[in-house]
Amino acid sequence: RKLVLNFLLMELRKCCNHP
């Protein structure tokens, strides 16, 4: 389950990086 969380975090960061 930790992997999923990590993936979500990465995606969120990507989204926040370039809105």
The 8 nearest C-alpha neighbors of each residue, nearest first, counted from 0:
[[1, 2, 3, 4, 5, 6, 7, 8],
 [0, 2, 4, 3, 5, 6, 7, 8],
 [3, 1, 5, 0, 4, 6, 7, 8],
 [4, 2, 6, 0, 5, 1, 7, 8],
 [5, 3, 7, 1, 6, 2, 8, 0],
 [4, 6, 2, 8, 3, 7, 1, 9],
 [7, 5, 3, 9, 4, 8, 2, 10],
 [8, 6, 4, 10, 9, 5, 11, 3],
 [9, 7, 11, 5, 6, 10, 12, 4],
 [8, 10, 12, 6, 7, 11, 5, 13],
 [11, 9, 13, 7, 12, 8, 14, 6],
 [10, 12, 14, 8, 13, 9, 15, 7],
 [11, 13, 15, 9, 10, 14, 16, 8],
 [14, 12, 16, 10, 11, 15, 9, 17],
 [15, 13, 11, 12, 16, 17, 18, 10],
 [16, 14, 12, 13, 17, 18, 11, 10],
 [15, 17, 13, 14, 12, 18, 11, 10],
 [16, 18, 15, 14, 13, 12, 11, 10],
 [17, 15, 14, 16, 13, 12, 11, 10]]
